[in-house]
Amino acid sequence: MTENLPAELAGELRHSVTRLYLALRRNSPITDLSAAQASALATISDHGPMRMGALADREGVRMPTATNLVDVLARDGLVTRDPDPDDRRAVVIALTDEGQTIIRDVRTRRDDVVASALAQLSDEQLAALAAAAPALRDLRTRLEK
């Protein structure tokens, strides 16, 4: 492994992952939600019920922005706000059944878009992506901390 490989690979992966995400959004848009609202729903889905501060941290936004996001999601019946059993001043945000359905439907549509694109790749390319999947999952986990 060359000394510059991590830096070179970082640039290549960042660019490719960003463009892949944007292509997914274009090919399977979530018409009823903004990108920030969809991201907040996905975060709650992935990490379970959480306090507003945890959502703000995970989304990389300030508390007022997280509060505004949750206000809209709660108004639309996609999340609930319940008192935190450990701190009466705080609330815990959780997905409603409708919020879970939206996330499941979006993920299914996006999986279909990716599967369609994967079907156009060679066997060698598919094998390379399959071999890289565990490392990409580990990289995502390290970046989410």
C-alpha positions in Angstrom: 0.0 0.0 0.0 1.5 3.3 -1.0 1.7 6.1 1.5 -0.8 8.3 -0.5 -3.4 5.6 -1.1 -5.7 6.6 1.8 -5.8 10.3 0.6 -6.3 9.3 -3.1 -8.9 6.7 -2.2 -10.7 9.2 0.1 -11.1 11.7 -2.8 -12.3 9.0 -5.2 -14.7 7.5 -2.8 -16.1 10.8 -1.6 -16.8 11.9 -5.1 -18.3 8.6 -6.2 -20.5 8.2 -3.1 -21.7 11.8 -3.3 -22.6 11.4 -7.0 -24.3 8.1 -6.3 -26.4 9.6 -3.6 -27.5 12.5 -5.8 -28.3 10.1 -8.7 -30.4 8.0 -6.3 -32.3 11.2 -5.2 -32.9 12.1 -8.9 -34.0 8.7 -9.9 -36.3 8.0 -6.9 -37.3 11.3 -5.4 -39.3 11.6 -2.2 -41.9 14.1 -3.5 -43.7 14.8 -0.2 -40.6 15.5 1.9 -37.6 17.8 1.7 -34.2 16.1 1.6 -33.7 17.2 5.3 -37.0 15.8 6.4 -36.3 12.5 4.6 -32.8 12.3 6.2 -34.2 12.9 9.6 -36.8 10.2 9.2 -34.1 7.8 7.9 -31.8 8.7 10.9 -34.6 7.9 13.4 -35.4 4.7 11.5 -31.8 3.6 11.6 -31.0 4.6 15.2 -34.3 4.2 16.9 -36.1 6.8 19.1 -33.9 9.6 20.2 -33.8 13.0 21.9 -33.9 16.1 19.8 -30.3 16.9 20.6 -29.2 13.4 19.4 -31.1 14.0 16.1 -29.5 17.4 15.7 -26.0 15.9 16.3 -26.6 13.0 13.9 -28.0 15.3 11.2 -25.2 17.9 11.7 -27.7 20.7 12.3 -28.4 23.1 15.1 -31.2 22.5 17.6 -33.6 25.1 16.1 -33.3 23.4 12.7 -33.9 20.0 14.2 -36.9 21.4 16.1 -38.3 22.8 12.9 -37.8 19.5 11.1 -39.5 17.6 13.8 -42.4 20.1 14.0 -43.2 19.5 10.4 -42.8 15.7 10.6 -45.0 15.6 13.7 -47.6 17.8 12.1 -47.7 15.4 9.1 -48.0 12.4 11.4 -44.7 10.9 10.6 -43.1 11.1 14.1 -44.2 11.3 17.7 -42.8 13.4 20.5 -43.0 11.7 23.9 -41.6 12.9 27.3 -38.2 11.4 28.0 -38.6 9.1 31.0 -35.2 10.1 32.2 -35.6 13.9 31.9 -39.0 15.6 32.0 -37.5 18.6 30.2 -36.6 16.6 27.1 -38.6 14.7 24.5 -38.0 11.5 22.6 -38.8 11.5 18.9 -39.9 8.2 17.3 -41.3 7.2 13.9 -45.0 6.5 13.6 -46.3 3.6 11.5 -46.8 6.0 8.6 -43.2 7.3 9.0 -41.9 3.7 9.0 -44.0 3.0 5.9 -42.6 6.0 4.0 -39.0 5.0 4.8 -39.6 1.4 3.8 -41.2 2.4 0.5 -38.4 4.9 -0.3 -35.8 2.3 0.5 -37.5 -0.3 -1.7 -37.8 2.1 -4.6 -34.1 3.1 -4.2 -33.0 -0.6 -3.9 -34.9 -1.2 -7.2 -33.1 1.6 -8.9 -29.7 0.3 -7.7 -30.6 -3.3 -8.6 -31.5 -2.2 -12.1 -28.1 -0.4 -12.5 -26.2 -3.3 -11.0 -27.8 -5.7 -13.6 -26.0 -3.7 -16.3 -22.6 -4.3 -14.8 -20.2 -7.1 -15.7 -19.8 -10.2 -13.4 -16.3 -8.9 -12.5 -17.7 -5.5 -11.5 -20.5 -7.1 -9.4 -17.9 -9.3 -7.6 -15.7 -6.2 -6.9 -18.7 -4.4 -5.4 -19.8 -7.4 -3.4 -16.3 -7.7 -2.0 -16.1 -4.0 -1.2 -19.5 -3.9 0.6 -18.3 -5.0 4.1 -15.5 -2.4 4.0 -17.9 0.3 2.9 -20.2 -0.6 5.7 -17.3 -0.4 8.2 -16.3 3.0 6.7 -19.8 4.3 7.1 -20.0 3.1 10.7 -16.7 4.9 11.5 -17.9 8.1 9.9 -21.2 8.0 11.7 -19.6 8.1 15.2 
